[in-house]
Amino acid sequence: MTQDTMRLGAFFYATGHHVAGWRHPSSEADGGLVLERYVGWAQRAEAAKFDLIFLEDGTGIRDADLRSSERTARSGHFEPVTLLSALAAVTRRIGLVATTSTSFNEPYNVARRFASLDHLSGGRAGWNLVTSATDLEAANFGNDTIARHADRYERAEEFVDVVLGLWNTWDDDAVVIDKASGQFSKPDGFRPLDHKGKHFEVRGPLNIPRTPQGQPVLVQAGSSGPGKDLAARTAEIVFTANQTLDEAVAFSRDLKGRMARFGRSPDDLKIMPGLFPVVGRTESEARDKFEELQALIDPVVGLALLSRMVGHDLSGFDPDGPVPELPETEGLKSRQQLMFDLARREGLSLRQLYLRIAGARGHSQIVGTPAQIVDEMEARFRAGGADGFNIMPPTLPGGLDDFIALVLPELRRRGLFRSEYEGRTLRSHLGSRPPAGYGPGRAAQR
């Protein structure tokens, strides 16, 4: 795949990305808890030649408001690496990206988990590195509150160095399996890591050999200053949220402009913002589909969703009043700022704001015909604001089927997306390289 074509991820969020999507007739409402549903969605995405499947995750329920939690389908879903390991057995080419936090895990376990997935899938694994952001998650690990943003990223910086180091403790050709001589691996083919840092002490080596890609692909989802520095140094994909074309171009220039400091080329990082498409054969059909979803939003759920996005309990405010001035939190800093900027730019009330983000949660939202959706995708792609998109279907499987049937043909007609896979690994789909100093692996170039 050339640099002139887009990369596309299929972002599976249980029953769909719209907060009320589980209530829609086209939704498989039990999808987050039934493997066969994910198998069907994954095989659809692979047949359509998506670059990757993307799964988010958190280490706790989303909402302390149980009235809201009991009215959503987001409170229970599979652990993502476990799920992708199952999907690796029923797919062959599509990449498999799972989210795992550096805040409440240990580097050795994460390195082993994703190396195993890369072996199981034949070189299709990716790790979406995040830091946890809520007190609800912290409370599941013996803490009253989440750590400060700066502290979380300091830990994440060391965490990723340990994981990269562990993946590099085995040489490409360390395993020889010579039955005649009795030699399974070269005596100098793997080595300890002996990492001693502020947060971690890890001896190593990893107890699984070098993976088919050399190392799994690193994905980063933070858009704060520390998040962008971490991505510029280590990531091959960045998942982000930008509301306008100008914001997207500025973000891309800033992020890719940081890469030279780390000896990296801008082509080795693909920016893939989220995109929430509601597509119809006519504009009125698309609008009708969207309004049908919006009508299903429970006000309790909508306000709770917005409270989580801004990091403050908004239940005591007038939902038809303006978005109040609120202090910055230690949670989702970049998403909080995005919410405030959107509300002030468009003069939205709290109710209007939660209705606005109920599907995309701050990511780009396009409601229209295939041509209208592709026009906006192409504009951002041609301007350098995106290398592709993480597609966020409003419902599953209906929203995914609509995108495949209606939008992909228009992308292909314009020469913006592949018709066939050219390679077999996630990294070959992306056309990227891992951070400097880490080997390519025996299958990375296939």
Secondary structure, DSSP 8 states (H G I E B T S, - for coil): --TTS-EEEEE--TT-SSTTGGGSTTB-TTGGG-HHHHHHHHHHHHHTT-SEEEE---SS-S-S-HHHHTT-S-S----HHHHHHHHHTT-SSSEEEEEEESSSS-HHHHHHHHHHHHHHHTS-EEEEEE----HHHHGGGT-SS---HHHHHHHHHHHHHHHHHHHTSB-TT-EEEETTTTEEE-TTSB----EE-SS-EE----SS--BTTBS-EEEE---SHHHHHHHHHH-SEE----SSHHHHHHHHHHHHHTGGGGT--GGG-EE--EEEEEE-SSHHHHHHHHHHHHTT--HHHHHHHHHHHHTS--TTS-TTSB-------SS-HHHHHHHHHHHHHHT-BHHHHHHHHTTTTTSEEEEE-HHHHHHHHHHHHHTTS-SEEEE--SSTBHHHHHIIIIIHHHHHHTT-S-SS---SSHHHHHT---STTS---TTTT-
